[in-house]
Amino acid sequence: MGGRYQLLLFVCKREYLEAGSIEFVVIGKGHWGDAVFFRSLLAIEFWFVRQYRKGKGHIGVKVSILIPVYNEFRTLPQVLQRVVDAPLPEGCEKEIIIVDDGSTDGTTELLQQYKNSPLMLVHHSVVNFGKGAALRVGIAKASGDIILIQDGDLEYDPNDYPKLLEPICAGKAEVVYGSRFLQTFEGMKWANWLANRILTVAANILFAAKITDEATAYKAFRADVMKSLDLKCLRFEFCPEVTAKVRRLGFQIHEVPIYYNPRSILEGKKIRWNDGVEALWTLLKYRTAPLHTFDRRQTIAGARPERAANRSVS
């Protein structure tokens, strides 16, 4: 541990457990610069919430599935049905948060039929800000213990949810990426394959990420980890930004193989070459950005975990 801690008091309040959170009361002296210390607190919180809910006979873990959509009228009903029917690890329940990012093709009207669903929460934006902005809205509205990202098209298969969620539910991981490249698939254009390779290599070099698929849409996070990040993304730079920031904070990224069915621009794929350039710039930018500019955990007792986090990616 980097720094001497004099931990005098640690209190978990029952009412916060009921609400799905725990209040930590810590009185002490010394440096708060060790990211491992804060990660331990988050892990303890997650474990206590699960054990308490199980003891009360409640469902153990709630999964918030975020679906940002923009002009997905043709595929969205099928995607939503797949998400509703998708299996989860034993003891999990789901909430589905759909963020309509200013659609103009009838998606907005289509989503009206889901507004009274007890399983779904639908948010409409009047203006198309971008996927990153939509995900930030969804993260703010998520009430689950785990946050999982789902695209509004048919490229990814919700039947892969158990593989993505199980490492987090079992306490073996805090961040899980579904890798398209850990198994074979066909149909991805060479330019897209090359862009994916470049971004993955850059993430591995800059942040020691040790991953095979930086740009995958299937990402799952413990909610407390995700909400500790002060995100700025508007468009497709969500992926490189979140990858950079979780690694800067010292979190390891666990990967699992997933199914992937690439679609073309004619079929509705929206990412372009300039988004790849923006993604690379985002990785470079956050390699040197001061940690206090995006680490919300530093509001706790004036925490300063930059030294330890930097060690984890150096």
PyMOL commands that set and color helices and strands:
alter all, ss='L'
color gray80, all
select helices_A, chain A and resi 14-18+35-55+76-85+107-114+131-141+158-169+180-182+190-207+223-226+238-248+273-288+291-293+296-299+306-313
alter helices_A, ss='H'
color red, helices_A
select strands_A, chain A and resi 61-69+92-101+120-125+146-149+175-179+219-222+253-257
alter strands_A, ss='S'
color yellow, strands_A
deselect
rebuild
show_as cartoon
